[in-house]
Amino acid sequence: MRCTKCRSQEACLEVRRHNAAYCEGCFLDFFRDQVVRAIEHEKMFRRDDRVLVAVSGGKDSLALWDVLLDLGYEAAGLYIGLGIPGYSEPSREKCEAFARAHDARLIVVDLAEEYGLGIAETAQRTARAPCSACGLSKRYLFNKVALDHGYRVVATGHNLDDEAATLLGNLLHWQTGYLARQAPVLPEDDGLVKKVKPLYRLAERETAAYAVLRGIDYIVDECPMSRGAKSLLYKDLLNQLEAVSPGTKQSFLFGFLEKARPLFHEREAVELHPCERCGQPTTTPLCAFCRLREEVARPRRPRGRRHRRPASAPPGPPAPRPAERPVIPLIPVET
């Protein structure tokens, strides 16, 4: 199959929702164009803005960091160590190697060392789903680190698949608050930096292809804590629809952003004020992150039987023996 753009090279990737197939060079141009279109159409940031890219070591976040640097933006990386055994350390190494190769700044925050909130232990001590504790902690640190280091914009690597799956989950449960805030841009607010998603026009398969073609070394394994997450089920369902009807994910997400989100957004109005403990913006006296830290710090209740007999209590009466079955005498039968 020939590239539908240049017509001179063999295509290396088909993009069915655009009814197109691209060679290596034309695909990289397509990828950059989609990122530029997202940035400019949504007014995500200006050329002179300093951008903090949240990186995890995976294909999406490193592809985003790469394309922003390639486009000439001043983009630094932020890696948050989540304390996940066998996963966090290799992820950090991928981010550090990328930063060295591109002479880029990388800010590293270790959640377990600095806040005592390793995700595995936090989930165990609080009975929270790991993804819930992880998302809460990352959102808090994205904002705090950006403010502390003078960045006005935080960019995340959420792609079209991520956003469509999140939208499906929020609609199935009618999470109106989340629906109101689901957008490629969350504007700067009182104490909150702007958050943007420049890859929202690109599918997960396309970010993987970009990373491979650009020679980006990323961690392939999925986070072990995400096993069983509903978002993976939603992605699988949408992939089945996309296979039958190319463009389903894009139509689903873009249609919501254009026609439905404004209705939810108009209904949501919250008042922010500083957290009494850390000073980060919140709607409650203590922000969710500080409440999580309190929950983790509480003494753990000893495990054991709910009703234990005191050591000094006398033993109870012995249990009655089961009644013996009566012996039925056998009567000899005369022959």
C-alpha positions, 0 to 999 in steps of 0.5 A, a space after each residue: 500500500 502506498 502512502 496516501 500523502 506523498 504517493 511515493 513511499 510504501 505506507 508503514 501505518 494505516 489510520 483508518 478513521 482518516 481513511 489514510 495510510 502513511 509512510 514513516 516521514 509522512 506519519 511523523 508529520 501527521 503526528 506533529 500536525 495533530 499535536 500543533 492543531 490541538 495546542 493552537 485550536 484549544 489555546 493550550 499554551 503559547 510559544 514562550 510558556 514553560 511547560 511541565 510534562 508529566 512523564 511516567 516512562 511509558 510511550 504516551 508521555 515520552 512521545 509527548 515530551 519528545 514532540 514538544 521538544 522537537 517543536 521548539 517548546 521549553 518543556 521539562 519533565 516531571 516524574 513521580 515515583 509511586 513506590 510500586 515494586 518492580 515497576 517504579 524504578 525501571 520507569 524512572 530509569 527510562 525517564 532519566 535516560 530520555 532526559 540525558 539524551 535530549 539534554 532536558 530537565 527532569 524533576 523527580 519526586 518520590 512519593 514514598 520517600 517524601 510523603 510516606 505514601 507508596 501506592 501499594 502500601 497506601 492501597 493496603 492501609 486504606 482499602 482504596 483501589 490503587 488507581 484511586 490513590 495514585 490518581 489523587 496523589 499525582 493530581 496534587 503533585 502535578 499542581 504543587 510541583 508546577 507552582 513550586 518551580 514556576 510552571 504555568 502549564 502541566 501537560 499530560 500524555 492522555 490520548 484519544 483512547 484514554 479520553 474516550 474510555 474515561 468518558 464512557 465510564 463517567 457516562 455509565 455512572 453519570 459522574 456529572 462533576 467529572 463530565 464537567 471537567 473532562 476537556 483537553 484544557 482545564 484552565 488556570 484557576 485560583 491556585 491551580 495551574 492550567 492542565 492540558 492534553 495535547 495528544 487527545 486527537 491521537 490514538 494509542 496505537 499512533 503514539 506507540 508508532 511515533 515512539 518506535 519510529 523516533 527510537 524512544 526507549 519506553 517501558 512496555 509493561 502496564 502498571 501491575 496495579 492497573 490489573 482489573 481496572 474498569 478503564 481497561 474493560 472500557 478500552 476493550 469495548 471501544 476497540 471492538 466498536 472501532 474495529 467495526 466502525 472506524 472513527 467511533 472513538 473520535 466521534 464519541 469524544 469530539 461529539 461530547 466535547 462540542 455538544 454535551 460538555 457545555 451543558 454539564 460545565 454550566 451546572 458545576 460551580 465550586 469555590 476554592 480556598 487554601 487547604 488548612 494544612 498544605 495551602 493547596 486549593 480545595 473545596 473542603 477544610 483539608 484537601 483530599 491529599 492531606 486527608 489521605 496522608 492522615 488516613 495512612 498515618 492512623 494506627 492499624 487495628 490489630 487483626 484477629 477474631 472480632 469477639 475474643 474471650 478474655 484471658 481471665 474468663 473461666 472456660 465454658 461448659 463442655 459442649 454436649 456430646 452427640 446422642 448415640 444412635 440406638 442399637 437395634 437388635 437383630 432378630 434371627 430369621 428361621 429357615 
